[in-house]
Amino acid sequence: MSHPARFTHEKIPLNINGVQVDLAVIHRAGPKAPILFLHGFGSTKEDYADITLQPSFDGHPFIAYDAPGCGETACTDLSRINIPLLVETAQVVLRHFGVDKFHLVGHSMGGLTGLMLAYGEPERVLSFVDIEGNIAPEDCFLSRQIHDHRRDDDARFFRDFIERTRLAPDPASALYAASLAYKVRARAVRGIFESMVDLSDNGQLMEKFLALPFPRQYMYGMTNSHLSYLNHIAAQGVQLACIPNCGHFPMYSNPVVMWEHIKMLQDRVQTLGAAVLESDGTARSST
């Protein structure tokens, strides 16, 4: 029995600041506002593929891809991969697909990439769902291991990292660890982790996040309710989304609630936009 395609899956050859990348992408077209999804470290574009099974997102075009060094994407120079290169990748992908304004969703490494992307071009972003992306030094519980458990051999560090992750008590951590060796190139890990730590410690990420002028949601698992900045960012207008029965990986532990909260923020944008149009129309009719 054949089924209609849920999305298009293809490889796109790109030049990212002199690095040749054969980018693995899934995407679909549609009449509504597009959504750009950015996966986390050790994950892939398939984290978001089930958007096509969510009726509430019918009509929304979307783009998700494997970041350089991850999944099915091939990269000619793994040593060049870091957060700035991942931001440039997102910019090139948006140009390739002719996307102007878009909703943004990023998890962990993808949340940090999304923050830097949005801060650089805030006028293009309609909303931002940041799923436990780095906005403070305390968020480097995975990436800071590149310093806390230092190894000169990249392959050895990654093997040890996978084993520590497998034994960690965070929900879905063992499930996540099981595929890490297949989803990330070991030589890409150091550049990614070092740049994540540097930005978290020195990049004024909290200031950047709170300065974004569009609706933002910070999504986190219930086991991370201890994060010190949650009340602070909520007081600054950031919508909090605590996912029950979940740690760092809502797409593995509680995807139904994850999708509900993503849609909630995007619906808020639509409501705000309609209110602005109505207000503008009222103002025009009274002049």
Secondary structure, 3 states (H helix, E strand, C coil): CCCCCCCEEEEEEEEECCEEEEEEEEEECCCCCCEEEECCCCCCHHHHHHHHHCHHHCCCCEEEECCCCECCCEECCHHHCCHHHHHHHHHHHHHHCCCCCEEEEEECHHHHHHHHHHHHCHHHEEEEEEECCCCCHHHCCCCCHHHHCCCCCHHHHHHHHHHHHHHCCCCCHHHHHHCHHHHECHHHHHHHHHHHHHHHHHCCHHHHHHHCCCCEEEEEEHHHCCCCCHHHHHHCCCEEEEECCCCCCHHHHCHHHHHHHHHHHHHHHHHHHHHHHHHHHHHHHCC
